[in-house]
């Protein structure tokens, strides 16, 4: 893979055939980076690009090509792969570091990390092709992948909260992803700089909007003045278990359940920050 260190490549490149596989994979990576036409990329992937696996070359998979499209925001190629191969393009590829079979939802996490909102939307649409609703939700709530990967152990929702990628978060929540990470959202709101404050606040608001019932966060009472200034008195009291949710929040929660795609179209005086 092109993101391996040169020292790792030296260890991996043990034969001319393996080095040729690495060369073709890197050429393909560069072609996607240059956003070459879809037909040309597919010709390369199906006829010219190979990966080394179990001592033999194999064809480059659509799921691996989709990772490249995500990194370089090649939306046309991502659209083609998802339309042509559907959920097959979302299968976790085999890990090149530990050689284990892929697991989790690395494509979702990568889309969130790079803030590829358009491609993430295509991906969650493709997930509608899952035969069982439970499988779709399980995929949305899966973690990133192998233990040595940067986002291992984090769901796409948790990663979106950590990075304050609020548009990605809303898209995932609308599609039924579990709204976890409330503590992380609160800590992010406290620790982020001013330039990220708005998106951190939006992430917290979206989680509150889709939570069926928030956990009682009594530790907020250790610094009541600080948290009340950030959350507003009504939301603070609700999260501490001292009062019901604000009326506007209850109304927006009903709207989110009935038609969540309409949330972003509300007039400014009904936007989320006004419940504070």
N, C-alpha and C positions, 0 to 999 in steps of 0.2 A: 504494500500500500504506500502511496506517496507521502504519507505523513509519518512514516517510520524514520527514526534517526539513522544516519549513515552507519553507525556501529551495529544497529540491529539488522540493517540490510546485509552487512558483511556476514553476519551469523546465518541469515536466512538463505543467502545466495550460494548454495552449495553445489550447484550444477548449472551447466549452460542452459538447460531447459527451464530451470527455475528462474534464472536471470532473465531469460526471454519473456517469461510470464510477467515478471516485475516491470520489464520495459514496456510491454503492451498495456499493462494496467496504468502505468504512469502516463503514457501517451493518451489513453482514454480520459484520464483525469484532466489533462491539459485541454483536450478537445471539449469537454463539458465546461471547463472554466472559460473557454473562449466562446461558449454558447453557440457552437456550430449547429446547423439545422438538425432537426430530430431524425430525419431519414438517414442522414450520414452517421449520426451517433448510433443508431440502431444497427446499421450495417457493420460498424466497427464492433459493437458489442457482440453481435451474433456470429461474426466471421473472423475477427482479427484479435479480439481481446481474450486473454486467458488468465486464470488464477491457478496457483499451485496448491494442491490439496492431497494429502496422504500419498505423497510421492509421485503424483501425476498431475498434468494440466487438466483443467476443466473450463467450461465456458463461463463467462462472466454473467452473473445472475441479474435479473431485473431489480431485485431488492438492493443489490450492491450499486447498481447504476442510479437508483433513486437516492441513495446516500450522497453520491456525487452531485446530483441535481439539487439536493437540499443545500449543500455547502455553498454552491455557486448561484443559487436562486434561479436556476434554469427552469422557469415555470412551464414552458411549452413541453419540455422533455418530461418533467414530472407529471404533467397532465396526460401525456401519451402513455407513460408507463402504468399509471393508475387506471386509465380507461382500458388499456389493452390487457393488463394482468390482474387488475382488481386487488383483492387482499393478498394475493401471492406476492405482489411487490412490497408488501409491508412485513413479510416474514423476516425475522432477525437472521442475518447472514452468519456464517461460521466465524468465530473470533480468530483473527490472524495471530494473536499473541499467545493464547493458551490452547488453541485448536479445538476448543469445545464447541458443541453445537449451539447456535445462537438461541437466546431466549429473551423474554421481555419485549419492550417496545422501543428499540433504539431510534427508529425513525421519528416517533413522536417527540422524544427528548431532543433529538437533533433539531427538529423544526422549531421547538421552543427556544433552544439555546441560541440559534441563529435568528430568531424572531421572524421566521418565514410564515407569516400569517396566511398568505394566499395559498401556499402549498399545503399548510396544515389544514386549511379548509377543504382542499381536494382530498386529503387523506381521510378525514373524518367522514366525508361523503362516501368514499370507497368502503369504509367500514360498515356502511348500511347493507352491503352485500353479504355480511356474515349471516349464516343460516339461523343462528340462535341469538336472541337479544343479549343473553347472559355472556356469550362469548365476546360480543362487541364491548360490553361494559368492562369485562375482565381485561381486555386489551387496553382500553383507555386508562385503566388503573394499574397497569403493569409498570414495573420499574425499568430502568434504562438498560440493564444487561449485566455483563460479567463484572466481577468484584473489582477488577483493576481499572475499569473505565471511570472517567471523571464523574459521571452522573449516576453511577451504580447505586442502587437502593433508593433512588428518588423517582417518584411518579412524575409525569409531565406536568401535572398541576402543581406539585411541590416545587419543581424547577421554575415554572412560570412565576410563582410567588417569590422565590429566591432572587430571580433576575428582574422582577418588577415588569414582566412582559404581560401587561394587562389585557391586550387584545387577544393574545394566545390563550390566556386563562379564561376569558369569557367564552371563547369558541369551544374550549374543552368542556366547560361547565354546561353550556347549552346542549351539548351532545350527550350529557349524562355522566361525565366523569365525577368521581367522588370529590366533594369540596373539602379536602383535608388541608392541613397546613395553616390553620388559623394562628397558632402561636408564632409560627415563622413569619406570617404577614405582619403581626403586631411588632415583632422585633425588627423587621425590615423597615417598618414605618419610623421606628425610633432611631435606627442607626444610619439610614440613607442620607445622602446630602440633599441640599435644596433642589437641585436639578432633577432628582428622581422622586421627589416627594409626591408629586401628582400621581404618577403611575403606581407607586407603592400604596397610596390611598385608594386608588381604583381597585387594586388587587384585593385589599381588605374588604372594600365595599362589595365586590362580586362574591367573595366567599360568604359574607354575611347574607347576601341575597339568596344564595342557593343552599344554605345550611338548613336542613329540616329542623334541627334543634342544636344550638351551640353548646359546647361543653362549658361548664361553669369555670370561669377563670378568676378564682378568688384571689390569686396572687396580684391582680391588678389593684386590689385595695391596699397593697403595701405602699403604693405611690399614687394615691387617688387624685391629687391635683394635676399631676403630670398626665395621667391617662384621660382624665376628664377634658383637659385642654385639647388633647389629640382626637378623642373619640366623640366628644359631646356628652353631656350629662345623661341623656336617655340611653344611648348605646352603652355607655359605661355601666350604668345600673343594670341593664339587661344582661351583659356579659358576666357580671358579678352575681347574677341570680337574684337581684334585689327588686326587679320590676319587669313587666312584660315588654316586648319589643315596641319601639316607637310605631305609631299608627302608619306613618308614611312607609316605613320599612315593611310592615305587614302587607300594605297594599301592593308594594312593588314585588314582594315575594309571591303574591297571588298572580300578578301579571307575569312574572318569570315562569311560573308553572304553566300558565295558560298559553303564553306565546313569547318565549324568551328572546326571540329575534327582534322583538319590538322595543326592548329595553334601551338600546342605543339611540332610538328615534324619539325619545321623550323630549319635550321642551326643557329648557334649562332649569326652570323653577321646580321641575319634578326630577331632576337628576339626583344621583345617589347622595352627593355631598350635602344635600339639603335636609337629610333626616337628622343631621347632627345639631 
